[in-house]
Amino acid sequence: AVCSCSNRRGTRIMSALEKRVLSDEIAVPYLQGSKVSQGQLFVSVCGRTVSVDEHGCRSIADLQASLRCTLQMDGHAFNICDANGTNLLTDMQLNEALRDGLTPFYAALSDTSLHQLENRREDLAQLQWKVVRDQITNMTGKMAQLARENNEFHFQLEANKAETMERIEHMRGEVYKGLERERIAMQSELTTVSEHVNHIIQLLNSERSKREFAAQSAEKKMDAFLDGLDKESAARQQLAELQQECQTTVSTERAL
């Protein structure tokens, strides 16, 4: 099956080359039966017309080598024919065609060269497919690695997030506990201060009550003392009045 496919491909390539040769025949009719004066031989090959040194092409091998060198197609062989389409298989036929002026020559790749080109194209296609597969494999591996790294990063991010939330909750609990301790301590201090203030207020009230009582007692004593002085003054005045009466009575009696 591979051989038949290659033969069909070779036939298509040969047909394409023959069409190019015919187009060259139409494009360069003025070259038919003519040679360049400088000793150049024109050959229509692979869709183009090239010139080679006629003096260096006295054999089929030399002409093949000149064509390969000019077209840069090393390792390929050509089927050469004269202007009449006669295959040139021997050096004698080549020299006779040159002598009779049956130029330009026409050359086409041989079946072997066509098979080589086809094989090279298949090898190149396989190589390209292998490169594509390798690139796809590498890309798949890189994508898988990227996916793994993405998953690892996601897991690490989730772990960091959970750890951060745990730390935040722990810090929040510690802050709440500290605030509660501070509140209790401040409440206790406020209670103690309030108790001290109440005690001081009680002491002040007691001292004020004592001072009021003492002031009232002093006032009562002062009132009593003043009352005593008033009574003593009244008694002295009565005594003075009695003395005066007594003196008056004594004086009256003495006068009698």
Residue pairs with C-beta under 8 A, 6 or more apart in sequence:
6 115
6 118
6 119
9 114
9 118
10 111
10 114
10 115
10 118
13 109
13 114
13 117
13 118
14 108
14 109
14 111
14 114
17 46
17 47
17 108
17 109
18 108
20 46
20 47
21 44
21 47
21 106
21 108
23 47
24 44
24 47
24 48
24 49
24 106
25 32
25 44
25 106
27 49
28 42
28 44
28 49
28 104
31 42
31 49
31 103
31 104
32 83
32 103
32 104
33 83
33 101
33 102
33 103
34 101
34 103
35 41
35 42
35 54
35 101
35 103
36 42
36 51
39 53
39 54
39 55
40 51
40 52
40 53
40 54
41 51
41 52
41 53
41 54
41 57
41 98
41 103
41 104
41 105
42 49
42 50
42 51
42 103
42 104
42 105
43 49
43 50
43 51
43 52
43 63
43 67
43 80
43 104
43 105
43 106
43 107
44 104
44 105
44 106
44 107
45 67
45 71
45 78
45 106
45 107
45 108
46 71
46 107
46 108
46 109
49 104
50 67
50 70
50 71
52 63
52 66
52 67
52 70
53 66
54 98
56 62
56 66
57 63
57 66
57 94
58 91
58 94
58 95
59 91
59 94
60 80
60 88
60 89
60 90
60 91
60 94
63 80
63 94
63 105
64 77
64 78
64 80
67 73
67 78
67 107
68 74
68 75
68 76
73 113
75 116
76 109
76 110
76 113
76 116
76 117
77 109
77 110
77 112
77 113
78 107
78 108
78 109
78 110
78 113
79 87
79 107
79 108
79 109
79 110
80 87
80 88
80 94
80 105
80 106
80 107
81 87
81 88
81 105
81 106
81 107
82 88
82 97
82 102
82 103
82 105
82 106
83 97
83 102
83 103
83 104
83 105
83 106
84 102
85 106
86 93
86 97
86 102
87 93
88 94
88 97
88 105
97 103
97 105
109 117
